[in-house]
Amino acid sequence: MAKASWNGVVLAESDDTIIVEGNHYFPPQALNRDFLVETDAHTICPWKGTASYYDIVVDGATNSGAAWYYPSPKPAASDIKDHVAFWRGVKVEA
């Protein structure tokens, strides 16, 4: 079971994550969306495609762009479509 948490709040929990480049990608149904806020930020990965980002907001504290996902990944990364990964201080335990 993998769990992602920040500031004492569980953001996602699943026994069905996909590990890519050392990051756990959590399936959409595993997310606690109460703490995720969509942003306009995007980055491009040569083989995965364009990533979109969430800010994480817990008790008034914001961790900007600390979660990302690929809404329309390239074919090589199709398994992680809409799965969310975390960084920037988010603790991921597996």
MODELLER restraints for C-alpha pairs under 7 A, 6 or more apart:
rsr = mdl.restraints
at = mdl.atoms
rsr.add(forms.Gaussian(group=physical.xy_distance, feature=features.Distance(at['CA:1:A'], at['CA:13:A']), mean=6.99, stdev=0.5))
rsr.add(forms.Gaussian(group=physical.xy_distance, feature=features.Distance(at['CA:1:A'], at['CA:14:A']), mean=5.50, stdev=0.5))
rsr.add(forms.Gaussian(group=physical.xy_distance, feature=features.Distance(at['CA:1:A'], at['CA:15:A']), mean=4.16, stdev=0.5))
rsr.add(forms.Gaussian(group=physical.xy_distance, feature=features.Distance(at['CA:1:A'], at['CA:94:A']), mean=5.75, stdev=0.5))
rsr.add(forms.Gaussian(group=physical.xy_distance, feature=features.Distance(at['CA:2:A'], at['CA:13:A']), mean=5.64, stdev=0.5))
rsr.add(forms.Gaussian(group=physical.xy_distance, feature=features.Distance(at['CA:2:A'], at['CA:14:A']), mean=5.41, stdev=0.5))
rsr.add(forms.Gaussian(group=physical.xy_distance, feature=features.Distance(at['CA:2:A'], at['CA:15:A']), mean=5.93, stdev=0.5))
rsr.add(forms.Gaussian(group=physical.xy_distance, feature=features.Distance(at['CA:2:A'], at['CA:92:A']), mean=6.88, stdev=0.5))
rsr.add(forms.Gaussian(group=physical.xy_distance, feature=features.Distance(at['CA:2:A'], at['CA:93:A']), mean=5.46, stdev=0.5))
rsr.add(forms.Gaussian(group=physical.xy_distance, feature=features.Distance(at['CA:2:A'], at['CA:94:A']), mean=4.13, stdev=0.5))
rsr.add(forms.Gaussian(group=physical.xy_distance, feature=features.Distance(at['CA:3:A'], at['CA:12:A']), mean=5.69, stdev=0.5))
rsr.add(forms.Gaussian(group=physical.xy_distance, feature=features.Distance(at['CA:3:A'], at['CA:13:A']), mean=4.33, stdev=0.5))
rsr.add(forms.Gaussian(group=physical.xy_distance, feature=features.Distance(at['CA:3:A'], at['CA:14:A']), mean=6.62, stdev=0.5))
rsr.add(forms.Gaussian(group=physical.xy_distance, feature=features.Distance(at['CA:3:A'], at['CA:92:A']), mean=5.55, stdev=0.5))
rsr.add(forms.Gaussian(group=physical.xy_distance, feature=features.Distance(at['CA:3:A'], at['CA:93:A']), mean=5.27, stdev=0.5))
rsr.add(forms.Gaussian(group=physical.xy_distance, feature=features.Distance(at['CA:3:A'], at['CA:94:A']), mean=6.47, stdev=0.5))
rsr.add(forms.Gaussian(group=physical.xy_distance, feature=features.Distance(at['CA:4:A'], at['CA:10:A']), mean=5.91, stdev=0.5))
rsr.add(forms.Gaussian(group=physical.xy_distance, feature=features.Distance(at['CA:4:A'], at['CA:11:A']), mean=5.44, stdev=0.5))
rsr.add(forms.Gaussian(group=physical.xy_distance, feature=features.Distance(at['CA:4:A'], at['CA:12:A']), mean=5.18, stdev=0.5))
rsr.add(forms.Gaussian(group=physical.xy_distance, feature=features.Distance(at['CA:4:A'], at['CA:13:A']), mean=6.43, stdev=0.5))
rsr.add(forms.Gaussian(group=physical.xy_distance, feature=features.Distance(at['CA:4:A'], at['CA:90:A']), mean=6.48, stdev=0.5))
rsr.add(forms.Gaussian(group=physical.xy_distance, feature=features.Distance(at['CA:4:A'], at['CA:91:A']), mean=5.49, stdev=0.5))
rsr.add(forms.Gaussian(group=physical.xy_distance, feature=features.Distance(at['CA:4:A'], at['CA:92:A']), mean=4.33, stdev=0.5))
rsr.add(forms.Gaussian(group=physical.xy_distance, feature=features.Distance(at['CA:4:A'], at['CA:93:A']), mean=6.49, stdev=0.5))
rsr.add(forms.Gaussian(group=physical.xy_distance, feature=features.Distance(at['CA:5:A'], at['CA:11:A']), mean=5.23, stdev=0.5))
rsr.add(forms.Gaussian(group=physical.xy_distance, feature=features.Distance(at['CA:5:A'], at['CA:90:A']), mean=5.71, stdev=0.5))
rsr.add(forms.Gaussian(group=physical.xy_distance, feature=features.Distance(at['CA:5:A'], at['CA:91:A']), mean=5.26, stdev=0.5))
rsr.add(forms.Gaussian(group=physical.xy_distance, feature=features.Distance(at['CA:5:A'], at['CA:92:A']), mean=6.59, stdev=0.5))
rsr.add(forms.Gaussian(group=physical.xy_distance, feature=features.Distance(at['CA:6:A'], at['CA:90:A']), mean=5.01, stdev=0.5))
rsr.add(forms.Gaussian(group=physical.xy_distance, feature=features.Distance(at['CA:6:A'], at['CA:91:A']), mean=6.26, stdev=0.5))
rsr.add(forms.Gaussian(group=physical.xy_distance, feature=features.Distance(at['CA:7:A'], at['CA:58:A']), mean=6.80, stdev=0.5))
rsr.add(forms.Gaussian(group=physical.xy_distance, feature=features.Distance(at['CA:11:A'], at['CA:31:A']), mean=5.94, stdev=0.5))
rsr.add(forms.Gaussian(group=physical.xy_distance, feature=features.Distance(at['CA:11:A'], at['CA:32:A']), mean=5.03, stdev=0.5))
rsr.add(forms.Gaussian(group=physical.xy_distance, feature=features.Distance(at['CA:12:A'], at['CA:26:A']), mean=6.89, stdev=0.5))
rsr.add(forms.Gaussian(group=physical.xy_distance, feature=features.Distance(at['CA:12:A'], at['CA:30:A']), mean=5.27, stdev=0.5))
rsr.add(forms.Gaussian(group=physical.xy_distance, feature=features.Distance(at['CA:12:A'], at['CA:31:A']), mean=4.39, stdev=0.5))
rsr.add(forms.Gaussian(group=physical.xy_distance, feature=features.Distance(at['CA:12:A'], at['CA:32:A']), mean=5.74, stdev=0.5))
rsr.add(forms.Gaussian(group=physical.xy_distance, feature=features.Distance(at['CA:13:A'], at['CA:30:A']), mean=5.48, stdev=0.5))
rsr.add(forms.Gaussian(group=physical.xy_distance, feature=features.Distance(at['CA:13:A'], at['CA:31:A']), mean=6.97, stdev=0.5))
rsr.add(forms.Gaussian(group=physical.xy_distance, feature=features.Distance(at['CA:14:A'], at['CA:26:A']), mean=6.68, stdev=0.5))
rsr.add(forms.Gaussian(group=physical.xy_distance, feature=features.Distance(at['CA:14:A'], at['CA:30:A']), mean=5.76, stdev=0.5))
rsr.add(forms.Gaussian(group=physical.xy_distance, feature=features.Distance(at['CA:17:A'], at['CA:24:A']), mean=5.73, stdev=0.5))
rsr.add(forms.Gaussian(group=physical.xy_distance, feature=features.Distance(at['CA:17:A'], at['CA:25:A']), mean=5.30, stdev=0.5))
rsr.add(forms.Gaussian(group=physical.xy_distance, feature=features.Distance(at['CA:17:A'], at['CA:26:A']), mean=4.83, stdev=0.5))
rsr.add(forms.Gaussian(group=physical.xy_distance, feature=features.Distance(at['CA:17:A'], at['CA:27:A']), mean=6.43, stdev=0.5))
rsr.add(forms.Gaussian(group=physical.xy_distance, feature=features.Distance(at['CA:18:A'], at['CA:24:A']), mean=5.66, stdev=0.5))
rsr.add(forms.Gaussian(group=physical.xy_distance, feature=features.Distance(at['CA:18:A'], at['CA:25:A']), mean=5.08, stdev=0.5))
rsr.add(forms.Gaussian(group=physical.xy_distance, feature=features.Distance(at['CA:18:A'], at['CA:26:A']), mean=6.85, stdev=0.5))
rsr.add(forms.Gaussian(group=physical.xy_distance, feature=features.Distance(at['CA:19:A'], at['CA:25:A']), mean=6.08, stdev=0.5))
rsr.add(forms.Gaussian(group=physical.xy_distance, feature=features.Distance(at['CA:23:A'], at['CA:85:A']), mean=6.39, stdev=0.5))
rsr.add(forms.Gaussian(group=physical.xy_distance, feature=features.Distance(at['CA:24:A'], at['CA:85:A']), mean=5.79, stdev=0.5))
rsr.add(forms.Gaussian(group=physical.xy_distance, feature=features.Distance(at['CA:25:A'], at['CA:80:A']), mean=6.78, stdev=0.5))
rsr.add(forms.Gaussian(group=physical.xy_distance, feature=features.Distance(at['CA:25:A'], at['CA:83:A']), mean=5.25, stdev=0.5))
rsr.add(forms.Gaussian(group=physical.xy_distance, feature=features.Distance(at['CA:25:A'], at['CA:84:A']), mean=4.98, stdev=0.5))
rsr.add(forms.Gaussian(group=physical.xy_distance, feature=features.Distance(at['CA:25:A'], at['CA:85:A']), mean=4.53, stdev=0.5))
rsr.add(forms.Gaussian(group=physical.xy_distance, feature=features.Distance(at['CA:26:A'], at['CA:83:A']), mean=5.07, stdev=0.5))
rsr.add(forms.Gaussian(group=physical.xy_distance, feature=features.Distance(at['CA:26:A'], at['CA:84:A']), mean=5.03, stdev=0.5))
rsr.add(forms.Gaussian(group=physical.xy_distance, feature=features.Distance(at['CA:26:A'], at['CA:85:A']), mean=6.28, stdev=0.5))
rsr.add(forms.Gaussian(group=physical.xy_distance, feature=features.Distance(at['CA:27:A'], at['CA:83:A']), mean=4.58, stdev=0.5))
rsr.add(forms.Gaussian(group=physical.xy_distance, feature=features.Distance(at['CA:27:A'], at['CA:84:A']), mean=6.64, stdev=0.5))
rsr.add(forms.Gaussian(group=physical.xy_distance, feature=features.Distance(at['CA:28:A'], at['CA:82:A']), mean=6.25, stdev=0.5))
rsr.add(forms.Gaussian(group=physical.xy_distance, feature=features.Distance(at['CA:28:A'], at['CA:83:A']), mean=5.53, stdev=0.5))
rsr.add(forms.Gaussian(group=physical.xy_distance, feature=features.Distance(at['CA:28:A'], at['CA:84:A']), mean=6.99, stdev=0.5))
rsr.add(forms.Gaussian(group=physical.xy_distance, feature=features.Distance(at['CA:35:A'], at['CA:56:A']), mean=5.50, stdev=0.5))
rsr.add(forms.Gaussian(group=physical.xy_distance, feature=features.Distance(at['CA:35:A'], at['CA:57:A']), mean=5.19, stdev=0.5))
rsr.add(forms.Gaussian(group=physical.xy_distance, feature=features.Distance(at['CA:35:A'], at['CA:58:A']), mean=6.18, stdev=0.5))
rsr.add(forms.Gaussian(group=physical.xy_distance, feature=features.Distance(at['CA:36:A'], at['CA:54:A']), mean=5.72, stdev=0.5))
rsr.add(forms.Gaussian(group=physical.xy_distance, feature=features.Distance(at['CA:36:A'], at['CA:55:A']), mean=5.83, stdev=0.5))
rsr.add(forms.Gaussian(group=physical.xy_distance, feature=features.Distance(at['CA:36:A'], at['CA:56:A']), mean=4.90, stdev=0.5))
rsr.add(forms.Gaussian(group=physical.xy_distance, feature=features.Distance(at['CA:36:A'], at['CA:57:A']), mean=6.48, stdev=0.5))
rsr.add(forms.Gaussian(group=physical.xy_distance, feature=features.Distance(at['CA:37:A'], at['CA:54:A']), mean=5.15, stdev=0.5))
rsr.add(forms.Gaussian(group=physical.xy_distance, feature=features.Distance(at['CA:37:A'], at['CA:55:A']), mean=5.08, stdev=0.5))
rsr.add(forms.Gaussian(group=physical.xy_distance, feature=features.Distance(at['CA:37:A'], at['CA:56:A']), mean=6.30, stdev=0.5))
rsr.add(forms.Gaussian(group=physical.xy_distance, feature=features.Distance(at['CA:38:A'], at['CA:53:A']), mean=6.38, stdev=0.5))
rsr.add(forms.Gaussian(group=physical.xy_distance, feature=features.Distance(at['CA:38:A'], at['CA:54:A']), mean=4.57, stdev=0.5))
rsr.add(forms.Gaussian(group=physical.xy_distance, feature=features.Distance(at['CA:38:A'], at['CA:55:A']), mean=6.48, stdev=0.5))
rsr.add(forms.Gaussian(group=physical.xy_distance, feature=features.Distance(at['CA:39:A'], at['CA:53:A']), mean=5.70, stdev=0.5))
rsr.add(forms.Gaussian(group=physical.xy_distance, feature=features.Distance(at['CA:39:A'], at['CA:54:A']), mean=5.46, stdev=0.5))
rsr.add(forms.Gaussian(group=physical.xy_distance, feature=features.Distance(at['CA:39:A'], at['CA:55:A']), mean=6.63, stdev=0.5))
rsr.add(forms.Gaussian(group=physical.xy_distance, feature=features.Distance(at['CA:41:A'], at['CA:52:A']), mean=6.10, stdev=0.5))
rsr.add(forms.Gaussian(group=physical.xy_distance, feature=features.Distance(at['CA:41:A'], at['CA:53:A']), mean=5.76, stdev=0.5))
rsr.add(forms.Gaussian(group=physical.xy_distance, feature=features.Distance(at['CA:42:A'], at['CA:50:A']), mean=6.48, stdev=0.5))
rsr.add(forms.Gaussian(group=physical.xy_distance, feature=features.Distance(at['CA:42:A'], at['CA:51:A']), mean=5.36, stdev=0.5))
rsr.add(forms.Gaussian(group=physical.xy_distance, feature=features.Distance(at['CA:42:A'], at['CA:52:A']), mean=4.81, stdev=0.5))
rsr.add(forms.Gaussian(group=physical.xy_distance, feature=features.Distance(at['CA:42:A'], at['CA:53:A']), mean=6.49, stdev=0.5))
rsr.add(forms.Gaussian(group=physical.xy_distance, feature=features.Distance(at['CA:43:A'], at['CA:50:A']), mean=5.66, stdev=0.5))
rsr.add(forms.Gaussian(group=physical.xy_distance, feature=features.Distance(at['CA:43:A'], at['CA:51:A']), mean=5.26, stdev=0.5))
rsr.add(forms.Gaussian(group=physical.xy_distance, feature=features.Distance(at['CA:44:A'], at['CA:50:A']), mean=4.41, stdev=0.5))
rsr.add(forms.Gaussian(group=physical.xy_distance, feature=features.Distance(at['CA:44:A'], at['CA:51:A']), mean=6.11, stdev=0.5))
rsr.add(forms.Gaussian(group=physical.xy_distance, feature=features.Distance(at['CA:47:A'], at['CA:74:A']), mean=6.59, stdev=0.5))
rsr.add(forms.Gaussian(group=physical.xy_distance, feature=features.Distance(at['CA:47:A'], at['CA:76:A']), mean=6.70, stdev=0.5))
rsr.add(forms.Gaussian(group=physical.xy_distance, feature=features.Distance(at['CA:48:A'], at['CA:73:A']), mean=5.41, stdev=0.5))
rsr.add(forms.Gaussian(group=physical.xy_distance, feature=features.Distance(at['CA:48:A'], at['CA:74:A']), mean=5.25, stdev=0.5))
rsr.add(forms.Gaussian(group=physical.xy_distance, feature=features.Distance(at['CA:48:A'], at['CA:76:A']), mean=6.66, stdev=0.5))
rsr.add(forms.Gaussian(group=physical.xy_distance, feature=features.Distance(at['CA:48:A'], at['CA:77:A']), mean=5.17, stdev=0.5))
rsr.add(forms.Gaussian(group=physical.xy_distance, feature=features.Distance(at['CA:49:A'], at['CA:73:A']), mean=5.01, stdev=0.5))
rsr.add(forms.Gaussian(group=physical.xy_distance, feature=features.Distance(at['CA:49:A'], at['CA:74:A']), mean=5.28, stdev=0.5))
rsr.add(forms.Gaussian(group=physical.xy_distance, feature=features.Distance(at['CA:50:A'], at['CA:70:A']), mean=6.23, stdev=0.5))
rsr.add(forms.Gaussian(group=physical.xy_distance, feature=features.Distance(at['CA:50:A'], at['CA:73:A']), mean=6.79, stdev=0.5))
rsr.add(forms.Gaussian(group=physical.xy_distance, feature=features.Distance(at['CA:51:A'], at['CA:68:A']), mean=6.28, stdev=0.5))
rsr.add(forms.Gaussian(group=physical.xy_distance, feature=features.Distance(at['CA:51:A'], at['CA:69:A']), mean=5.44, stdev=0.5))
rsr.add(forms.Gaussian(group=physical.xy_distance, feature=features.Distance(at['CA:51:A'], at['CA:70:A']), mean=4.70, stdev=0.5))
rsr.add(forms.Gaussian(group=physical.xy_distance, feature=features.Distance(at['CA:52:A'], at['CA:68:A']), mean=5.54, stdev=0.5))
rsr.add(forms.Gaussian(group=physical.xy_distance, feature=features.Distance(at['CA:52:A'], at['CA:69:A']), mean=5.48, stdev=0.5))
rsr.add(forms.Gaussian(group=physical.xy_distance, feature=features.Distance(at['CA:52:A'], at['CA:70:A']), mean=6.16, stdev=0.5))
rsr.add(forms.Gaussian(group=physical.xy_distance, feature=features.Distance(at['CA:53:A'], at['CA:65:A']), mean=5.35, stdev=0.5))
rsr.add(forms.Gaussian(group=physical.xy_distance, feature=features.Distance(at['CA:53:A'], at['CA:67:A']), mean=5.64, stdev=0.5))
rsr.add(forms.Gaussian(group=physical.xy_distance, feature=features.Distance(at['CA:53:A'], at['CA:68:A']), mean=4.32, stdev=0.5))
rsr.add(forms.Gaussian(group=physical.xy_distance, feature=features.Distance(at['CA:53:A'], at['CA:69:A']), mean=6.49, stdev=0.5))
rsr.add(forms.Gaussian(group=physical.xy_distance, feature=features.Distance(at['CA:54:A'], at['CA:65:A']), mean=5.21, stdev=0.5))
rsr.add(forms.Gaussian(group=physical.xy_distance, feature=features.Distance(at['CA:54:A'], at['CA:66:A']), mean=6.43, stdev=0.5))
rsr.add(forms.Gaussian(group=physical.xy_distance, feature=features.Distance(at['CA:54:A'], at['CA:67:A']), mean=5.08, stdev=0.5))
rsr.add(forms.Gaussian(group=physical.xy_distance, feature=features.Distance(at['CA:54:A'], at['CA:68:A']), mean=6.09, stdev=0.5))
rsr.add(forms.Gaussian(group=physical.xy_distance, feature=features.Distance(at['CA:55:A'], at['CA:62:A']), mean=6.60, stdev=0.5))
rsr.add(forms.Gaussian(group=physical.xy_distance, feature=features.Distance(at['CA:55:A'], at['CA:63:A']), mean=5.69, stdev=0.5))
rsr.add(forms.Gaussian(group=physical.xy_distance, feature=features.Distance(at['CA:55:A'], at['CA:64:A']), mean=4.48, stdev=0.5))
rsr.add(forms.Gaussian(group=physical.xy_distance, feature=features.Distance(at['CA:55:A'], at['CA:65:A']), mean=4.63, stdev=0.5))
rsr.add(forms.Gaussian(group=physical.xy_distance, feature=features.Distance(at['CA:55:A'], at['CA:66:A']), mean=5.78, stdev=0.5))
rsr.add(forms.Gaussian(group=physical.xy_distance, feature=features.Distance(at['CA:55:A'], at['CA:67:A']), mean=6.62, stdev=0.5))
rsr.add(forms.Gaussian(group=physical.xy_distance, feature=features.Distance(at['CA:56:A'], at['CA:62:A']), mean=5.61, stdev=0.5))
rsr.add(forms.Gaussian(group=physical.xy_distance, feature=features.Distance(at['CA:56:A'], at['CA:63:A']), mean=5.05, stdev=0.5))
rsr.add(forms.Gaussian(group=physical.xy_distance, feature=features.Distance(at['CA:56:A'], at['CA:64:A']), mean=6.45, stdev=0.5))
rsr.add(forms.Gaussian(group=physical.xy_distance, feature=features.Distance(at['CA:56:A'], at['CA:66:A']), mean=6.38, stdev=0.5))
rsr.add(forms.Gaussian(group=physical.xy_distance, feature=features.Distance(at['CA:57:A'], at['CA:63:A']), mean=6.42, stdev=0.5))
rsr.add(forms.Gaussian(group=physical.xy_distance, feature=features.Distance(at['CA:66:A'], at['CA:86:A']), mean=5.63, stdev=0.5))
rsr.add(forms.Gaussian(group=physical.xy_distance, feature=features.Distance(at['CA:66:A'], at['CA:87:A']), mean=5.25, stdev=0.5))
rsr.add(forms.Gaussian(group=physical.xy_distance, feature=features.Distance(at['CA:66:A'], at['CA:88:A']), mean=5.41, stdev=0.5))
rsr.add(forms.Gaussian(group=physical.xy_distance, feature=features.Distance(at['CA:67:A'], at['CA:84:A']), mean=6.42, stdev=0.5))
rsr.add(forms.Gaussian(group=physical.xy_distance, feature=features.Distance(at['CA:67:A'], at['CA:85:A']), mean=5.56, stdev=0.5))
rsr.add(forms.Gaussian(group=physical.xy_distance, feature=features.Distance(at['CA:67:A'], at['CA:86:A']), mean=4.41, stdev=0.5))
rsr.add(forms.Gaussian(group=physical.xy_distance, feature=features.Distance(at['CA:67:A'], at['CA:87:A']), mean=6.46, stdev=0.5))
rsr.add(forms.Gaussian(group=physical.xy_distance, feature=features.Distance(at['CA:68:A'], at['CA:84:A']), mean=5.50, stdev=0.5))
rsr.add(forms.Gaussian(group=physical.xy_distance, feature=features.Distance(at['CA:68:A'], at['CA:85:A']), mean=5.49, stdev=0.5))
rsr.add(forms.Gaussian(group=physical.xy_distance, feature=features.Distance(at['CA:68:A'], at['CA:86:A']), mean=6.51, stdev=0.5))
rsr.add(forms.Gaussian(group=physical.xy_distance, feature=features.Distance(at['CA:69:A'], at['CA:82:A']), mean=5.61, stdev=0.5))
rsr.add(forms.Gaussian(group=physical.xy_distance, feature=features.Distance(at['CA:69:A'], at['CA:83:A']), mean=5.68, stdev=0.5))
rsr.add(forms.Gaussian(group=physical.xy_distance, feature=features.Distance(at['CA:69:A'], at['CA:84:A']), mean=4.72, stdev=0.5))
rsr.add(forms.Gaussian(group=physical.xy_distance, feature=features.Distance(at['CA:69:A'], at['CA:85:A']), mean=6.47, stdev=0.5))
rsr.add(forms.Gaussian(group=physical.xy_distance, feature=features.Distance(at['CA:70:A'], at['CA:81:A']), mean=5.43, stdev=0.5))
rsr.add(forms.Gaussian(group=physical.xy_distance, feature=features.Distance(at['CA:70:A'], at['CA:82:A']), mean=5.49, stdev=0.5))
rsr.add(forms.Gaussian(group=physical.xy_distance, feature=features.Distance(at['CA:71:A'], at['CA:81:A']), mean=5.57, stdev=0.5))
rsr.add(forms.Gaussian(group=physical.xy_distance, feature=features.Distance(at['CA:71:A'], at['CA:82:A']), mean=5.02, stdev=0.5))
rsr.add(forms.Gaussian(group=physical.xy_distance, feature=features.Distance(at['CA:72:A'], at['CA:81:A']), mean=6.40, stdev=0.5))
rsr.add(forms.Gaussian(group=physical.xy_distance, feature=features.Distance(at['CA:73:A'], at['CA:81:A']), mean=6.00, stdev=0.5))
